[in-house]
Amino acid sequence: MTQRVLAIVVFAMTALAASSSQCETPTSPVVFNEDAHEPVEPAQNAEPPVIRLLLSVTTPLAFSNTPLDPMIDFPKWIRASGALGVLDVNSIEVIDLTTGKSMPLARHEGLAYADRGRLEWVAESPQHHRFEIRFRTAARHRSPQPRAYTPPIGVGDLLRYNSKRPGPITLFHSMGLHDLTGDGRPDLVGTWNYFYRPGSPTGGVVFYPSTASSEHPYRFGDLQRLRYRSREDSPQLRDFSHHYNASDFADFNGDGRLDFVYTRSGAKTAEFYLGTEQRTPGGAPVFVSAGSVPVTGYYPCRVIDLNRDGALDFRELFPFRRKPAIQAPESDHHGANDKMSRDARDCGVVWEWWKIGWRTCRI
């Protein structure tokens, strides 16, 4: 196995706040230093070589179980080593050089969107201050796979059961199944409400990528956010961020790619976003803004061909307490208008927390 040890770089950062009663937050910044060696020419073999970064904590640690989260610019080290390809995010490993043990590791969500991001683990003892970060490259990006064990770093949604068994997940609004990553398996999509972690956007359009197999058809990986450009030639990728929001997915322009419509409180518009060929390292398509239409609120929205004319229709669903029903064009060719009811007793459906029902009714 070929291995490479790379050159000096210094990180200055503050340790994450502890989430376990056994962890405490240091009172001074934690500074990291990576030891230096000359890069080695890539070996001519089929298996990508292991690239190694030797990292040491140069600030004295005051407590045991101190969370660490260095920012690593993986493309920089790949270029410096002379290796080919892109980061294989699933190959990352951290070794405690004091014990020789592979450390439980968390990858920051940002590594789903770029090859530069934070790794998170715990220094078990103040005397453990030398670590080795190992990783490989691949010819193309691979979707991040959930780790079997995630260290207890952070609070709330960042904590994991670590029960060795899959647990239930849900989304606040607009939950649906669509193949976003293009691997033929439906991903769990929808909108997130309120806050997820410090420094991350509030709410937004998110998805859980499928990790399904024939034995377990509905299993999903870690949450990722959908991102967009304000126009096709814009270099900046933007995040969706809002407290109350809703979305629905369909192919609006007939190009075979998933697009979606997005509504949010206070905007009084329904915004449309078209899928592009570009993808993030995590496998999600990058979207581009395609205009908007005025609406009366941010309530859950749906796109569906109600009158079977081959064109998608947009429907904004209002809470049942505001109006009794929506009159809609007929969809069953019985010669009568259809109704979308907001009374769960009428249609026998409780949809999200609005108690909204939707069915074809004779009126």
C-alpha positions as CSV (number, residue, x, y, z in Angstrom):
1,M,0.0,0.0,0.0
2,T,1.5,3.3,-1.1
3,Q,1.2,6.2,1.5
4,R,2.0,9.9,1.3
5,V,2.8,12.3,4.1
6,L,2.3,16.0,3.2
7,A,3.5,19.5,4.0
8,I,3.0,22.1,6.8
9,V,-0.2,23.9,7.3
10,V,-1.6,25.6,10.5
11,F,-5.2,25.7,11.6
12,A,-6.4,28.1,14.3
13,M,-9.9,27.4,15.7
14,T,-12.1,27.1,18.7
15,A,-13.2,23.6,19.9
16,L,-16.8,22.7,19.6
17,A,-19.1,23.0,22.6
18,A,-19.4,19.6,24.3
19,S,-22.6,17.7,24.1
20,S,-21.9,15.0,26.7
21,S,-21.8,15.4,30.5
22,Q,-18.3,14.0,30.3
23,C,-17.1,16.6,27.9
24,E,-16.1,20.2,28.8
25,T,-15.3,23.2,26.6
26,P,-11.7,24.4,26.7
27,T,-11.2,28.1,27.7
28,S,-8.6,28.8,25.1
29,P,-8.4,28.2,21.3
30,V,-7.1,24.9,20.0
31,V,-4.4,25.3,17.4
32,F,-3.4,22.5,15.0
33,N,-0.1,22.0,13.2
34,E,0.4,19.5,10.4
35,D,4.0,18.1,10.1
36,A,6.0,18.5,6.9
37,H,7.4,16.0,4.4
38,E,8.0,16.3,0.6
39,P,5.2,14.9,-1.6
40,V,5.9,11.6,-3.4
41,E,5.2,10.9,-7.0
42,P,2.1,8.7,-7.4
43,A,2.6,5.0,-7.6
44,Q,1.6,3.2,-10.8
45,N,-1.0,0.8,-9.3
46,A,-4.7,0.2,-9.6
47,E,-5.6,1.1,-6.0
48,P,-5.5,4.8,-5.1
49,P,-2.8,5.5,-2.6
50,V,-3.5,6.5,1.0
51,I,-2.7,10.2,1.6
52,R,-1.8,11.0,5.2
53,L,-1.8,14.3,7.1
54,L,0.0,14.3,10.4
55,L,-1.9,16.7,12.7
56,S,-0.9,17.8,16.2
57,V,-2.7,20.0,18.8
58,T,-0.2,22.6,19.8
59,T,-2.4,24.3,22.4
60,P,-2.4,22.6,25.8
61,L,-5.8,20.9,26.4
62,A,-7.4,21.5,29.8
63,F,-9.9,18.7,29.8
64,S,-10.4,15.1,28.7
65,N,-12.9,14.4,25.8
66,T,-12.3,17.7,24.0
67,P,-14.1,18.0,20.7
68,L,-11.9,18.9,17.7
69,D,-13.0,20.1,14.3
70,P,-10.1,21.1,11.9
71,M,-11.0,22.5,8.5
72,I,-9.3,20.4,5.8
73,D,-8.8,21.6,2.3
74,F,-8.6,18.2,0.7
75,P,-8.1,19.3,-3.0
76,K,-5.0,21.3,-1.9
77,W,-3.5,18.2,-0.4
78,I,-4.5,16.0,-3.3
79,R,-2.7,18.5,-5.7
80,A,0.3,18.7,-3.4
81,S,0.7,14.9,-3.4
82,G,0.5,14.6,-7.1
83,A,-2.5,12.2,-6.8
84,L,-5.2,12.0,-9.4
85,G,-9.0,12.3,-9.0
86,V,-11.2,13.8,-6.3
87,L,-11.7,13.1,-2.6
88,D,-13.3,9.8,-1.7
89,V,-15.3,11.1,1.3
90,N,-16.1,7.6,2.5
91,S,-12.4,6.7,2.9
92,I,-11.5,9.4,5.5
93,E,-10.1,8.0,8.7
94,V,-8.5,9.6,11.8
95,I,-5.9,7.7,13.9
96,D,-4.9,8.6,17.4
97,L,-1.1,8.3,17.2
98,T,-0.8,7.9,21.0
99,T,-3.0,4.8,21.1
100,G,-2.9,3.7,17.4
101,K,-6.7,3.5,17.5
102,S,-9.0,4.6,14.7
103,M,-11.2,7.4,16.1
104,P,-15.0,7.6,15.9
105,L,-15.4,10.4,13.3
106,A,-18.2,12.8,12.1
107,R,-18.0,14.6,8.8
108,H,-19.5,18.1,8.7
109,E,-22.4,18.4,6.3
110,G,-20.3,20.8,4.2
111,L,-18.4,17.8,2.8
112,A,-21.5,16.9,0.8
113,Y,-21.2,20.2,-1.1
114,A,-17.4,20.6,-1.5
115,D,-14.2,18.8,-0.9
116,R,-13.2,21.3,1.7
117,G,-14.8,20.9,5.1
118,R,-14.5,20.0,8.8
119,L,-13.9,16.7,10.4
120,E,-15.1,16.2,14.0
121,W,-13.8,13.9,16.6
122,V,-12.9,13.8,20.4
123,A,-9.4,14.0,21.9
124,E,-9.9,11.5,24.7
125,S,-7.1,12.8,26.9
126,P,-5.0,16.1,27.1
127,Q,-2.0,14.0,26.4
128,H,-3.4,12.8,23.1
129,H,-2.5,15.5,20.8
130,R,-1.1,13.8,17.6
131,F,-3.5,12.5,15.0
132,E,-3.1,11.2,11.5
133,I,-5.8,11.9,8.9
134,R,-5.9,9.3,6.1
135,F,-7.9,9.4,2.9
136,R,-8.0,8.2,-0.7
137,T,-9.0,9.7,-4.0
138,A,-11.5,8.3,-6.6
139,A,-12.1,9.0,-10.3
140,R,-15.5,10.7,-9.4
141,H,-17.3,11.8,-6.4
142,R,-19.1,9.2,-4.3
143,S,-22.2,9.8,-2.3
144,P,-21.4,10.1,1.5
145,Q,-22.5,7.0,3.3
146,P,-23.7,7.1,6.9
147,R,-21.1,6.0,9.5
148,A,-21.8,3.1,11.8
149,Y,-21.0,5.2,14.8
150,T,-20.9,9.0,15.2
151,P,-19.2,10.6,18.3
152,P,-21.4,12.6,20.6
153,I,-20.4,16.1,19.4
154,G,-23.0,18.9,19.3
155,V,-26.5,19.1,20.5
156,G,-30.1,18.4,19.3
157,D,-30.3,17.1,15.7
158,L,-26.5,16.5,15.6
159,L,-26.7,13.7,18.2
160,R,-27.2,10.2,17.0
161,Y,-28.8,7.2,18.6
162,N,-25.8,5.0,17.7
163,S,-28.1,2.1,18.4
164,K,-26.6,0.0,15.5
165,R,-30.1,-0.1,14.0
166,P,-31.8,2.3,11.6
167,G,-34.2,4.8,13.3
168,P,-37.2,6.7,11.9
169,I,-36.8,10.0,10.2
170,T,-39.3,12.6,8.8
171,L,-39.5,16.1,7.3
172,F,-41.6,19.0,8.6
173,H,-43.3,19.9,5.3
174,S,-43.7,18.6,1.7
175,M,-42.3,15.2,2.3
176,G,-42.0,13.1,-0.9
177,L,-40.0,10.5,-2.8
178,H,-38.0,11.5,-5.9
179,D,-34.7,10.3,-7.4
180,L,-32.6,13.4,-7.0
181,T,-29.2,11.7,-7.2
182,G,-29.9,9.9,-10.5
183,D,-29.0,6.4,-9.1
184,G,-32.5,5.0,-9.8
185,R,-33.5,5.0,-6.1
186,P,-36.0,7.4,-4.6
187,D,-34.6,9.9,-2.1
188,L,-36.6,11.4,0.7
189,V,-37.2,15.1,-0.1
190,G,-39.0,18.0,1.5
191,T,-38.4,21.2,3.5
192,W,-36.8,21.6,6.9
193,N,-38.3,24.0,9.5
194,Y,-36.4,26.3,11.8
195,F,-32.8,25.6,12.9
196,Y,-30.6,22.5,12.4
197,R,-27.2,23.4,13.6
198,P,-25.3,26.6,14.5
199,G,-23.9,28.4,11.4
200,S,-26.2,26.4,9.0
201,P,-29.1,28.0,7.0
202,T,-32.5,28.1,8.7
203,G,-35.0,25.7,7.2
204,G,-34.7,25.2,3.5
205,V,-35.2,22.5,0.9
206,V,-33.4,19.3,1.9
207,F,-33.3,15.6,1.1
208,Y,-32.0,12.4,2.6
209,P,-30.2,10.3,-0.1
210,S,-31.3,6.8,-0.6
211,T,-29.1,3.9,0.7
212,A,-31.7,1.4,-0.3
213,S,-31.1,-2.3,-1.1
214,S,-33.4,-5.0,-2.3
215,E,-33.8,-6.1,1.3
216,H,-34.3,-2.6,2.7
217,P,-35.9,-0.4,0.0
218,Y,-36.5,2.6,2.3
219,R,-33.3,3.5,4.0
220,F,-31.7,6.9,3.7
221,G,-28.4,8.6,4.5
222,D,-27.5,11.9,6.2
223,L,-29.4,15.1,5.5
224,Q,-28.2,17.3,2.6
225,R,-29.4,20.7,1.3
226,L,-30.4,21.6,-2.2
227,R,-28.6,24.6,-3.6
228,Y,-29.2,26.9,-6.5
229,R,-27.8,29.7,-8.7
230,S,-29.6,33.0,-9.1
231,R,-28.9,32.7,-12.9
232,E,-27.1,30.2,-15.1
233,D,-23.9,32.1,-15.3
234,S,-23.6,33.0,-11.6
235,P,-20.6,31.4,-9.9
236,Q,-22.2,31.5,-6.5
237,L,-24.2,28.6,-5.1
238,R,-26.9,29.8,-2.7
239,D,-28.8,28.0,0.1
240,F,-32.5,28.1,0.7
241,S,-33.1,29.5,4.1
242,H,-36.5,30.3,5.7
243,H,-38.6,29.4,8.8
244,Y,-41.8,28.3,7.1
245,N,-41.5,26.9,3.6
246,A,-42.9,24.3,1.3
247,S,-42.0,22.7,-2.0
248,D,-43.1,20.2,-4.7
249,F,-41.1,18.5,-7.4
250,A,-41.9,17.8,-11.1
251,D,-40.3,18.2,-14.5
252,F,-41.6,21.6,-15.5
253,N,-39.8,22.1,-18.8
254,G,-39.8,18.6,-20.2
255,D,-36.0,18.1,-20.2
256,G,-36.1,14.9,-18.1
257,R,-34.7,16.6,-15.0
258,L,-36.5,17.2,-11.7
259,D,-37.5,20.8,-11.0
260,F,-39.4,22.2,-8.1
261,V,-41.6,25.0,-6.9
262,Y,-40.9,26.7,-3.5
263,T,-43.1,28.9,-1.3
264,R,-42.2,30.6,2.0
265,S,-43.9,32.8,4.6
266,G,-44.0,36.5,3.8
267,A,-42.7,36.2,0.2
268,K,-46.2,36.1,-1.4
269,T,-44.6,34.4,-4.4
270,A,-44.2,30.8,-5.7
271,E,-40.6,30.5,-6.9
272,F,-39.6,28.0,-9.6
273,Y,-36.2,26.3,-9.9
274,L,-35.0,24.2,-12.8
275,G,-32.6,21.2,-12.4
276,T,-29.3,21.4,-14.3
277,E,-26.6,18.9,-15.3
278,Q,-24.3,20.1,-12.6
279,R,-24.1,18.1,-9.3
280,T,-22.6,18.6,-5.9
281,P,-20.1,16.1,-4.6
282,G,-22.9,14.5,-2.6
283,G,-24.8,13.8,-5.8
284,A,-27.6,16.4,-5.6
285,P,-28.4,18.4,-8.7
286,V,-27.6,22.1,-8.7
287,F,-30.7,24.2,-9.5
288,V,-31.1,27.6,-11.2
289,S,-33.8,30.2,-10.5
290,A,-36.5,30.4,-13.2
291,G,-38.8,33.1,-12.0
292,S,-41.9,33.3,-9.8
293,V,-45.6,34.0,-9.7
294,P,-47.6,35.8,-7.1
295,V,-49.5,33.8,-4.4
296,T,-51.4,34.7,-1.3
297,G,-49.4,32.9,1.3
298,Y,-46.8,30.2,2.0
299,Y,-49.2,27.3,2.6
300,P,-48.3,23.8,1.3
301,C,-48.3,23.8,-2.5
302,R,-48.7,21.1,-5.1
303,V,-48.1,20.8,-8.8
304,I,-50.4,18.3,-10.7
305,D,-52.2,18.1,-14.0
306,L,-55.7,18.6,-12.6
307,N,-57.5,18.9,-16.0
308,R,-55.5,16.3,-17.9
309,D,-54.4,18.8,-20.6
310,G,-50.8,17.7,-20.4
311,A,-49.7,20.8,-18.5
312,L,-48.9,20.9,-14.8
313,D,-51.2,23.1,-12.7
314,F,-50.1,24.8,-9.5
315,R,-52.3,24.6,-6.4
316,E,-51.7,26.4,-3.1
317,L,-53.5,24.6,-0.3
318,F,-55.0,26.8,2.4
319,P,-55.7,25.9,6.0
320,F,-59.2,24.6,6.5
321,R,-60.0,27.4,9.0
322,R,-59.8,30.1,6.3
323,K,-62.1,28.8,3.5
324,P,-64.3,25.7,3.2
325,A,-63.1,24.4,-0.2
326,I,-61.3,25.2,-3.5
327,Q,-63.2,24.8,-6.7
328,A,-61.0,23.2,-9.3
329,P,-61.4,22.1,-13.0
330,E,-62.8,18.7,-13.5
331,S,-60.2,15.9,-13.6
332,D,-62.4,12.8,-14.0
333,H,-64.4,13.8,-17.2
334,H,-67.7,13.3,-15.4
335,G,-68.9,16.7,-16.4
336,A,-68.7,18.2,-12.9
337,N,-66.2,20.4,-11.3
338,D,-63.9,18.9,-8.7
339,K,-63.2,20.0,-5.2
340,M,-60.1,20.1,-3.0
341,S,-61.5,20.0,0.5
342,R,-59.9,21.4,3.7
343,D,-62.2,19.3,5.9
344,A,-60.6,16.0,6.9
345,R,-64.1,14.6,7.6
346,D,-65.1,15.1,4.0
347,C,-62.1,13.3,2.4
348,G,-60.8,11.2,5.2
349,V,-57.3,12.5,4.9
350,V,-55.1,14.4,7.5
351,W,-52.2,15.9,5.5
352,E,-49.4,17.4,7.6
353,W,-50.7,19.5,10.4
354,W,-53.2,21.6,8.4
355,K,-55.8,18.8,8.2
356,I,-56.1,19.3,4.5
357,G,-57.8,16.7,2.3
358,W,-57.7,16.3,-1.4
359,R,-59.9,14.1,-3.6
360,T,-62.2,14.2,-6.5
361,C,-65.8,14.9,-5.4
362,R,-69.1,15.4,-7.2
363,I,-70.6,18.8,-6.4
